[in-house]
Amino acid sequence: MDAHTILLIIGLILAFIMAINIGGNDAANPTSPTVGSGTLSLKKTLILFALFTILGASLQGFMVMKTIGSGIVPSIDPVGAIAIVLGANIWVFLASMRGMAISTGHAIISAVIGYGIVKFSISGMNLAIIGSIVTSWVTSPLCALAVAFVVYRLISRYASRCGSNKKKLENFFKIALIVSLCFAAYSFGANDVSHATGIYIQIAGEGGSVPSQTTMFLLALYGSIGIVIGGVTIGKRVIKTLAFKVTRLDLMTALSASTANAIVVYAFATVPYLIWGYGLPISSSYAAVGAIIGASYARSRKSVNAGMSLTLVSYWIMTVPINIAITGAIYYLLEIVL
């Protein structure tokens, strides 16, 4: 077994650990509205999350994996892949243990940038793709906020027309919220699996024995299994943060937030891919929090926990420089040692 294969195996093991960490942090994004509103138990919610996350990752995960694997930097060598995944793992794990819903997408992309700065310098990276990704970081939560606000108003109008039949209306909202959970989990799988395994597209396909599309499918399936394991085993802390600490989610707020999150994440993963060939790896965490805030603001301007919201934003801001620095340092040291 040559050194390249050994490094690839080590890296894929670390990628699986990264997938577990992603599940531990990001499982809250599609599941928190259902849990927070009391529509389904945490156990039942996580079962649906698992099924539709794997489905979304397997069918459409390649759209965003391509961006991380070959869009930001010219290439990623096995040592670089290890540095990227190790650097992102450290920060995501620390944030998850604090119950903070950070962006695992920002963590892995910032890690790729840290590697790229050391390996290729800033001028050697695809600054246009990086610019598009950074723009999506800002626009995605704003879009989710706006969509959730509009959806809440539309749902409110529908509720007012239904009159006094509250039981029928409640059942409708619960069914719609479960459908929305499935769509949100599917969108989440299509977007977030790239954060764990996207950097291995080029490396795993270099030998030529595995076709590119097959490689991406296998990597997506591999990563989604890790994400599900993480969500089920260590995802409860962050789920509780988004479900109960940002705002109090009633059925209408939860349905609005879940629907908006699903639409925005799916749109950013698929539409840019259909136009330019690269899906944009947005933060499903940012979209989820933006959707919750938007729906809550539509319900009442005073219903959002400003303190918790500001704490989450501070972690979001720290994610980028910390991951660039950690990964750049790890890659530099590994290159010296190896």
Backbone torsions as a table, in degrees:
resi	resn	phi	psi	omega
1	MET	NA	122.0	-176.2
2	ASP	-80.9	171.9	-176.0
3	ALA	-63.7	-37.2	-179.6
4	HIS	-60.9	-43.7	-179.3
5	THR	-66.5	-41.0	179.2
6	ILE	-61.8	-45.3	178.7
7	LEU	-63.7	-38.5	178.1
8	LEU	-62.3	-44.0	180.0
9	ILE	-63.9	-45.6	177.8
10	ILE	-59.2	-44.5	-179.4
11	GLY	-63.4	-41.0	179.8
12	LEU	-67.5	-33.3	174.6
13	ILE	-64.5	-44.2	177.2
14	LEU	-64.1	-35.1	178.3
15	ALA	-65.0	-36.6	178.0
16	PHE	-66.7	-39.4	175.4
17	ILE	-63.6	-39.5	176.7
18	MET	-61.5	-41.1	178.4
19	ALA	-61.7	-39.7	177.4
20	ILE	-63.2	-43.4	178.0
21	ASN	-64.0	-38.6	177.2
22	ILE	-62.1	-45.0	177.0
23	GLY	-61.0	-40.4	179.6
24	GLY	-63.0	-33.0	-178.7
25	ASN	-94.1	-42.9	-168.7
26	ASP	-97.0	-7.7	176.8
27	ALA	-59.6	-24.0	179.7
28	ALA	-64.7	-27.1	-171.6
29	ASN	-62.6	-50.9	177.4
30	PRO	-84.4	-18.6	-171.2
31	THR	-97.7	-24.0	-172.1
32	SER	-60.6	-37.1	178.3
33	PRO	-62.0	-40.3	-179.4
34	THR	-67.6	-41.9	180.0
35	VAL	-71.4	-46.3	-176.5
36	GLY	-63.7	-31.3	180.0
37	SER	-86.0	-7.5	-179.2
38	GLY	76.6	15.9	-178.9
39	THR	-67.8	-43.9	177.5
40	LEU	-133.8	155.9	173.7
41	SER	-69.2	161.9	178.6
42	LEU	-59.0	-40.2	-179.1
43	LYS	-62.9	-48.9	-179.7
44	LYS	-66.0	-37.8	178.0
45	THR	-61.7	-43.0	-178.4
46	LEU	-69.1	-29.0	176.3
47	ILE	-65.0	-47.6	177.7
48	LEU	-65.5	-39.0	176.3
49	PHE	-56.8	-46.1	-178.0
50	ALA	-62.2	-47.8	-176.5
51	LEU	-62.4	-47.8	-173.3
52	PHE	-82.7	-24.4	173.1
53	THR	-66.2	-45.6	177.8
54	ILE	-62.5	-40.3	179.6
55	LEU	-63.5	-48.1	180.0
56	GLY	-63.6	-41.6	179.1
57	ALA	-64.5	-43.0	-176.5
58	SER	-69.5	-39.0	-175.3
59	LEU	-85.4	-36.2	-174.2
60	GLN	-132.2	6.4	-179.4
61	GLY	-62.0	-27.7	-178.7
62	PHE	-62.0	-24.5	-175.5
63	MET	-62.5	-40.2	-179.3
64	VAL	-94.8	-28.2	177.5
65	MET	-57.6	-36.6	-180.0
66	LYS	-61.9	-36.7	-178.6
67	THR	-65.2	-47.5	-178.4
68	ILE	-72.7	-36.7	-175.8
69	GLY	-73.8	-31.7	-174.3
70	SER	-144.1	6.8	-175.8
71	GLY	-97.4	-35.1	-172.8
72	ILE	-83.0	-46.4	-179.8
73	VAL	-121.3	158.2	-178.6
74	PRO	-59.3	-36.8	-179.7
75	SER	-162.9	162.8	176.5
76	ILE	-129.1	118.8	178.6
77	ASP	-85.3	166.2	-176.9
78	PRO	-57.7	-38.6	178.3
79	VAL	-65.7	-41.1	177.7
80	GLY	-62.9	-40.1	179.3
81	ALA	-62.0	-41.2	177.9
82	ILE	-63.3	-44.5	179.9
83	ALA	-62.2	-42.5	-178.6
84	ILE	-62.9	-50.0	-176.5
85	VAL	-69.1	-38.7	179.8
86	LEU	-65.9	-44.9	179.2
87	GLY	-60.7	-46.6	179.6
88	ALA	-66.5	-37.7	179.6
89	ASN	-57.6	-42.7	-176.3
90	ILE	-59.3	-49.8	-176.0
91	TRP	-71.0	-42.1	-179.4
92	VAL	-62.7	-41.3	-179.7
93	PHE	-64.4	-44.9	-179.9
94	LEU	-61.4	-42.3	179.7
95	ALA	-66.1	-40.6	-179.6
96	SER	-62.9	-40.5	179.6
97	MET	-66.0	-22.7	175.7
98	ARG	-88.7	-3.4	-178.9
99	GLY	75.0	20.9	-176.7
100	MET	-95.9	126.9	179.8
101	ALA	-84.7	83.7	177.8
102	ILE	-87.0	-179.6	175.6
103	SER	-96.0	110.3	174.9
104	THR	-68.3	-27.8	175.8
105	GLY	-64.8	-43.6	177.2
106	HIS	-64.6	-36.0	179.8
107	ALA	-62.4	-48.9	-176.4
108	ILE	-72.9	-36.9	179.3
109	ILE	-69.2	-41.2	176.1
110	SER	-63.1	-35.8	176.7
111	ALA	-64.9	-41.2	176.9
112	VAL	-62.1	-40.5	178.6
113	ILE	-64.4	-41.1	177.3
114	GLY	-59.9	-43.1	175.0
115	TYR	-63.0	-45.0	-177.6
116	GLY	-62.6	-37.6	179.5
117	ILE	-62.5	-43.1	-179.8
118	VAL	-72.5	-40.9	-173.7
119	LYS	-80.6	-44.8	-171.4
120	PHE	-118.1	-11.6	-169.5
121	SER	72.4	166.4	-176.1
122	ILE	-61.6	-38.6	-177.9
123	SER	-67.7	-19.0	-178.0
124	GLY	-87.7	-1.7	180.0
125	MET	-99.6	164.2	179.4
126	ASN	-83.0	90.9	-174.9
127	LEU	-67.9	-26.7	178.9
128	ALA	-66.5	-44.4	177.9
129	ILE	-64.9	-43.1	178.7
130	ILE	-60.1	-42.7	178.4
131	GLY	-60.7	-41.5	178.4
132	SER	-64.0	-40.3	-179.7
133	ILE	-66.1	-46.1	179.7
134	VAL	-61.3	-40.5	177.0
135	THR	-60.3	-40.1	179.7
136	SER	-67.0	-29.6	177.6
137	TRP	-61.3	-36.3	-178.9
138	VAL	-82.2	-43.8	-173.4
139	THR	-76.0	-31.6	-175.1
140	SER	-63.4	-47.1	178.0
141	PRO	-67.4	-33.1	177.6
142	LEU	-66.9	-40.6	176.7
143	CYS	-63.1	-43.8	179.6
144	ALA	-62.9	-40.6	178.1
145	LEU	-60.7	-47.6	-178.0
146	ALA	-66.1	-44.0	-179.5
147	VAL	-63.7	-42.6	179.6
148	ALA	-62.7	-39.8	178.3
149	PHE	-60.3	-46.9	-179.3
150	VAL	-66.6	-44.3	-179.4
151	VAL	-61.6	-40.7	179.4
152	TYR	-61.4	-43.5	179.8
153	ARG	-63.5	-39.7	178.6
154	LEU	-65.5	-42.7	179.1
155	ILE	-65.0	-38.1	178.8
156	SER	-61.4	-41.3	178.2
157	ARG	-64.0	-41.9	178.6
158	TYR	-62.5	-41.7	-179.5
159	ALA	-64.0	-39.0	-178.9
160	SER	-67.5	-27.9	179.5
161	ARG	-78.8	-20.1	-178.6
162	CYS	-79.4	-7.2	175.0
163	GLY	69.3	-135.6	-171.6
164	SER	-93.7	1.6	-179.1
165	ASN	-78.8	72.2	-173.6
166	LYS	-68.9	-34.9	-178.8
167	LYS	-65.4	-44.7	178.1
168	LYS	-62.5	-41.1	-179.7
169	LEU	-66.4	-41.1	179.1
170	GLU	-63.1	-43.1	178.4
171	ASN	-63.1	-40.0	177.6
172	PHE	-61.3	-46.0	-179.3
173	PHE	-62.7	-39.9	-178.3
174	LYS	-66.7	-43.1	177.9
175	ILE	-64.2	-44.3	179.0
176	ALA	-62.7	-36.1	-179.5
177	LEU	-69.9	-36.6	177.0
178	ILE	-65.9	-43.0	176.1
179	VAL	-60.9	-42.5	179.6
180	SER	-64.2	-38.9	175.6
181	LEU	-57.9	-44.8	-179.6
182	CYS	-62.7	-42.7	178.5
183	PHE	-66.4	-41.2	-179.9
184	ALA	-65.4	-39.9	179.0
185	ALA	-67.5	-38.7	176.4
186	TYR	-61.9	-47.5	179.2
187	SER	-62.6	-40.6	177.9
188	PHE	-59.8	-45.4	179.0
189	GLY	-62.5	-41.4	179.8
190	ALA	-63.9	-33.8	-177.3
191	ASN	-89.4	-49.3	-165.5
192	ASP	-84.7	-18.5	-180.0
193	VAL	-63.9	-26.3	178.5
194	SER	-63.6	-27.3	-177.5
195	HIS	-66.4	-26.9	-179.1
196	ALA	-93.3	-39.8	-168.6
197	THR	-122.5	-4.0	-176.2
198	GLY	-59.4	-33.0	-177.6
199	ILE	-70.1	-10.7	-177.8
200	TYR	-96.9	3.2	-179.7
201	ILE	-59.1	-54.0	-178.5
202	GLN	-64.7	-44.7	-175.0
203	ILE	-64.4	-47.5	-177.7
204	ALA	-69.1	-24.8	-177.7
205	GLY	-95.1	-0.6	-175.2
206	GLU	-64.2	-31.6	-176.7
207	GLY	-70.3	-19.8	177.1
208	GLY	85.6	-7.6	-177.3
209	SER	-80.1	-20.1	-179.3
210	VAL	-115.2	119.7	178.4
211	PRO	-58.4	151.1	-175.5
212	SER	-56.7	-45.7	-177.4
213	GLN	-66.0	-39.1	177.7
214	THR	-66.2	-40.6	177.9
215	THR	-58.1	-47.6	-178.3
216	MET	-65.7	-38.0	178.3
217	PHE	-63.5	-45.6	-179.1
218	LEU	-65.5	-40.8	177.4
219	LEU	-65.2	-39.3	178.9
220	ALA	-64.6	-43.4	179.3
221	LEU	-64.8	-43.5	178.6
222	TYR	-59.6	-48.0	-179.3
223	GLY	-67.6	-39.0	-177.4
224	SER	-67.2	-33.1	176.5
225	ILE	-63.8	-42.5	176.9
226	GLY	-63.6	-40.7	178.8
227	ILE	-61.1	-43.3	179.8
228	VAL	-64.0	-42.6	178.5
229	ILE	-59.6	-44.8	179.4
230	GLY	-63.8	-42.6	179.6
231	GLY	-62.0	-41.4	-177.2
232	VAL	-73.8	-36.4	-172.8
233	THR	-90.9	-41.3	-174.1
234	ILE	-127.6	13.7	-175.8
235	GLY	-84.8	-7.0	-170.8
236	LYS	-65.3	-36.1	-175.5
237	ARG	-62.9	-47.3	-178.1
238	VAL	-74.0	-34.3	176.1
239	ILE	-58.3	-43.5	-179.8
240	LYS	-66.7	-34.4	178.0
241	THR	-61.6	-51.4	-178.2
242	LEU	-73.7	-31.5	-176.2
243	ALA	-75.4	-30.9	-170.8
244	PHE	-129.1	-19.0	-170.0
245	LYS	-103.2	-20.7	177.5
246	VAL	-79.4	-43.3	177.1
247	THR	-162.8	170.0	175.4
248	ARG	-90.8	120.3	-174.1
249	LEU	-95.5	111.4	168.3
250	ASP	-89.0	-177.5	-173.8
251	LEU	-63.9	-42.6	-178.1
252	MET	-68.6	-41.4	178.5
253	THR	-65.0	-43.4	-179.2
254	ALA	-63.6	-44.9	-180.0
255	LEU	-63.7	-41.8	179.3
256	SER	-63.0	-46.3	-178.6
257	ALA	-65.8	-43.5	-178.6
258	SER	-64.8	-44.0	-179.7
259	THR	-64.0	-45.4	-179.5
260	ALA	-63.6	-43.6	178.9
261	ASN	-59.9	-45.9	-178.7
262	ALA	-62.4	-45.3	-178.2
263	ILE	-62.9	-46.9	-175.4
264	VAL	-67.9	-46.2	-179.6
265	VAL	-62.7	-43.5	179.8
266	TYR	-64.3	-41.7	-178.5
267	ALA	-63.7	-44.1	-179.0
268	PHE	-69.2	-29.0	179.1
269	ALA	-76.5	-33.6	-170.7
270	THR	-103.7	-45.8	-174.0
271	VAL	-60.7	-49.3	178.2
272	PRO	-61.1	-33.8	178.2
273	TYR	-64.1	-42.1	179.9
274	LEU	-67.1	-29.1	-178.5
275	ILE	-88.6	-49.9	-173.0
276	TRP	-111.8	-10.8	-178.7
277	GLY	91.4	2.8	179.0
278	TYR	-133.1	115.1	173.2
279	GLY	-72.8	145.1	-177.8
280	LEU	-90.0	120.6	-178.8
281	PRO	-79.6	82.4	-177.8
282	ILE	-79.4	172.3	174.8
283	SER	-87.3	112.6	175.4
284	SER	-68.2	-24.2	175.9
285	SER	-66.6	-46.4	178.9
286	TYR	-61.6	-42.3	179.7
287	ALA	-64.3	-41.2	-179.3
288	ALA	-65.0	-46.7	-179.9
289	VAL	-66.5	-42.5	177.5
290	GLY	-59.4	-40.4	179.8
291	ALA	-66.8	-41.7	179.2
292	ILE	-63.7	-43.8	179.6
293	ILE	-65.3	-42.0	179.9
294	GLY	-62.3	-44.8	179.4
295	ALA	-67.2	-39.1	-179.9
296	SER	-66.9	-39.4	179.6
297	TYR	-66.0	-36.2	177.2
298	ALA	-65.5	-32.7	179.3
299	ARG	-76.2	-48.5	-178.9
300	SER	-163.5	130.8	-176.7
301	ARG	-66.5	-17.7	-176.8
302	LYS	-100.9	8.4	-172.7
303	SER	-91.5	-4.6	-178.1
304	VAL	-92.5	134.4	176.1
305	ASN	-77.5	99.0	-174.8
306	ALA	-64.2	-37.4	-179.1
307	GLY	-62.7	-47.1	179.1
308	MET	-66.8	-38.7	179.5
309	SER	-61.5	-43.2	179.5
310	LEU	-67.3	-36.0	176.7
311	THR	-62.9	-43.7	178.1
312	LEU	-61.5	-44.4	-179.5
313	VAL	-62.4	-38.1	179.3
314	SER	-62.9	-38.7	176.4
315	TYR	-67.7	-37.0	177.0
316	TRP	-60.0	-45.6	-177.9
317	ILE	-64.7	-40.7	-178.2
318	MET	-67.8	-26.2	-174.1
319	THR	-57.0	-43.8	-173.4
320	VAL	-66.7	-58.5	-178.0
321	PRO	-65.1	-36.0	-179.2
322	ILE	-63.8	-44.5	-178.6
323	ASN	-71.7	-34.8	174.8
324	ILE	-61.4	-46.3	-177.3
325	ALA	-67.9	-46.8	-177.7
326	ILE	-61.8	-48.2	-176.3
327	THR	-68.6	-42.0	177.3
328	GLY	-58.4	-42.0	179.8
329	ALA	-67.5	-42.5	-180.0
330	ILE	-63.2	-45.3	-179.1
331	TYR	-63.9	-41.7	179.8
332	TYR	-60.4	-44.4	-179.7
333	LEU	-68.6	-41.3	178.8
334	LEU	-63.5	-38.1	178.1
335	GLU	-63.7	-36.1	178.0
336	ILE	-69.0	-44.1	-176.6
337	VAL	-71.4	-42.1	-175.5
338	LEU	-91.4	NA	NA
